Amino acid sequence: MAAVISELVARSDSESVQVVQEIVRLERKIFPKHESLARSLLEEVSKKNTGLLFLKIGKGKGEEEIVGYVMYSWISSLCVSITKLAVKENHRRQGHGEALLKAAMQKCRTRKIQRICLHVDPMRTPAVSLYNKIGFQIDELIECYYSSDRNAYRMYLDFVIDVILICACNAINLNCIN
Ligand SMILES: CC(C)(COP(=O)(O)OP(=O)(O)OC[C@H]1O[C@@H](n2cnc3c(N)ncnc32)[C@H](O)[C@@H]1OP(=O)(O)O)[C@@H](O)C(=O)NCCC(=O)NCCS
């Protein structure tokens, strides 16, 4: 089944409303109440500094379903925060989470940002593994971040290294030309 990642662009037409409703249903199933954006999702995605990508797959007979989504928010001109990432339980471990995260990072890089950050409960081992795999590092453990008994890692990925590498490559090329 081919997976297609799309961006929620227009936010008030009937197709977009349907997409948001489907994501709200997933959000309710996947996250506990205190961590869920189900109630505020529409409001969140209406903000100018927020982006949402969703992944659809065909389920036969020409029908499709959304099986994952990622939400991100520009918190400054240099920094983006990944605010949500989720894949429907029976579609996990097929590369969808990684594809969504990479697509969001690609999207963020269309603007000149230097850092992507996020918060994740250390108990969410699959998510922490995914972020580690992509190159995120743990900044600090924030106690009681989600609730009185649930902490969060603040994680980040800096792009400055890429800039240094590009500069280094350019310098090597220049040296070769000279
Ligand atoms: C985290 C989540 C989005 C991963 O989605 P997924 O589609 O299953 O992930 P992928 O198949 O793309 O896996 C990519 C990498 O993630 C890590 N990973 C995913 N599931 C894992 C698991 N069960 N155990 C350990 N590592 C796991 C691995 O590093 C994996 O790379 P690999 O396949 O080379 O080992 C999914 O588990 C999920 O929705 N969890 C609940 C919601 C959540 O915790 N969201 C993040 C916090 S906001």
The ligand as an SDF file (V2000), in Angstrom:
LIG
                    3D

 48 50  0  0  0  0  0  0  0  0999 V2000
    6.7230    6.8890   18.0350 C   0  0  0  0  0  0  0  0  0  0  0  0
    5.8990    6.4330   16.8340 C   0  0  0  0  0  0  0  0  0  0  0  0
    5.3610    7.6540   16.0980 C   0  0  0  0  0  0  0  0  0  0  0  0
    6.8430    5.6440   15.8780 C   0  0  0  0  0  0  0  0  0  0  0  0
    6.1210    5.3510   14.7010 O   0  0  0  0  0  0  0  0  0  0  0  0
    6.4470    4.0740   13.7780 P   0  0  0  0  0  0  0  0  0  0  0  0
    5.7760    4.2860   12.4930 O   0  0  0  0  0  0  0  0  0  0  0  0
    6.1320    2.8170   14.4960 O   0  0  0  0  0  0  0  0  0  0  0  0
    8.0370    4.2050   13.6470 O   0  0  0  0  0  0  0  0  0  0  0  0
    8.9320    3.6750   12.4450 P   0  0  0  0  0  0  0  0  0  0  0  0
    8.4210    2.3690   11.9470 O   0  0  0  0  0  0  0  0  0  0  0  0
    9.1110    4.7570   11.4520 O   0  0  0  0  0  0  0  0  0  0  0  0
   10.3150    3.3920   13.2010 O   0  0  0  0  0  0  0  0  0  0  0  0
   11.4300    4.2590   13.0530 C   0  0  0  0  0  0  0  0  0  0  0  0
   12.3820    4.0600   14.2090 C   0  0  0  0  0  0  0  0  0  0  0  0
   11.7250    4.3400   15.4580 O   0  0  0  0  0  0  0  0  0  0  0  0
   12.2070    3.4680   16.4820 C   0  0  0  0  0  0  0  0  0  0  0  0
   11.1150    2.5950   16.9320 N   0  0  0  0  0  0  0  0  0  0  0  0
    9.8560    2.5540   16.4440 C   0  0  0  0  0  0  0  0  0  0  0  0
    9.1060    1.6850   17.1550 N   0  0  0  0  0  0  0  0  0  0  0  0
    9.9080    1.1590   18.0990 C   0  0  0  0  0  0  0  0  0  0  0  0
    9.7220    0.2100   19.1270 C   0  0  0  0  0  0  0  0  0  0  0  0
    8.5380   -0.3850   19.3210 N   0  0  0  0  0  0  0  0  0  0  0  0
   10.7680   -0.0750   19.9340 N   0  0  0  0  0  0  0  0  0  0  0  0
   11.9690    0.5240   19.7610 C   0  0  0  0  0  0  0  0  0  0  0  0
   12.2190    1.4310   18.7820 N   0  0  0  0  0  0  0  0  0  0  0  0
   11.2030    1.7530   17.9580 C   0  0  0  0  0  0  0  0  0  0  0  0
   13.3090    2.6380   15.8310 C   0  0  0  0  0  0  0  0  0  0  0  0
   14.5090    3.3690   15.9850 O   0  0  0  0  0  0  0  0  0  0  0  0
   12.8840    2.6350   14.3710 C   0  0  0  0  0  0  0  0  0  0  0  0
   13.9490    2.4530   13.4990 O   0  0  0  0  0  0  0  0  0  0  0  0
   14.2940    0.9340   12.9890 P   0  0  0  0  0  0  0  0  0  0  0  0
   13.0690    0.4640   12.2850 O   0  0  0  0  0  0  0  0  0  0  0  0
   15.4730    1.1360   12.0730 O   0  0  0  0  0  0  0  0  0  0  0  0
   14.5860    0.1340   14.2190 O   0  0  0  0  0  0  0  0  0  0  0  0
    4.7450    5.4700   17.2630 C   0  0  0  0  0  0  0  0  0  0  0  0
    5.2740    4.4390   18.0510 O   0  0  0  0  0  0  0  0  0  0  0  0
    3.6340    6.1630   18.0480 C   0  0  0  0  0  0  0  0  0  0  0  0
    2.7170    6.7380   17.4720 O   0  0  0  0  0  0  0  0  0  0  0  0
    3.6950    6.0870   19.3980 N   0  0  0  0  0  0  0  0  0  0  0  0
    2.6500    6.6870   20.2510 C   0  0  0  0  0  0  0  0  0  0  0  0
    2.6600    8.1880   20.2210 C   0  0  0  0  0  0  0  0  0  0  0  0
    4.0020    8.7620   20.6410 C   0  0  0  0  0  0  0  0  0  0  0  0
    4.6700    8.2600   21.5430 O   0  0  0  0  0  0  0  0  0  0  0  0
    4.3720    9.8690   20.0050 N   0  0  0  0  0  0  0  0  0  0  0  0
    5.5970   10.5670   20.2900 C   0  0  0  0  0  0  0  0  0  0  0  0
    5.4840   11.4970   21.4140 C   0  0  0  0  0  0  0  0  0  0  0  0
    4.6250   12.9590   20.9910 S   0  0  0  0  0  0  0  0  0  0  0  0
  1  2  1  0
  2  3  1  0
  2  4  1  0
  2 36  1  0
  4  5  1  0
  5  6  1  0
  6  7  2  0
  6  8  1  0
  6  9  1  0
  9 10  1  0
 10 11  2  0
 10 12  1  0
 10 13  1  0
 13 14  1  0
 14 15  1  0
 15 16  1  0
 15 30  1  0
 16 17  1  0
 17 18  1  0
 17 28  1  0
 18 19  1  0
 18 27  1  0
 19 20  2  0
 20 21  1  0
 21 22  1  0
 21 27  2  0
 22 23  1  0
 22 24  2  0
 24 25  1  0
 25 26  2  0
 26 27  1  0
 28 29  1  0
 28 30  1  0
 30 31  1  0
 31 32  1  0
 32 33  2  0
 32 34  1  0
 32 35  1  0
 36 37  1  0
 36 38  1  0
 38 39  2  0
 38 40  1  0
 40 41  1  0
 41 42  1  0
 42 43  1  0
 43 44  2  0
 43 45  1  0
 45 46  1  0
 46 47  1  0
 47 48  1  0
M  END
$$$$
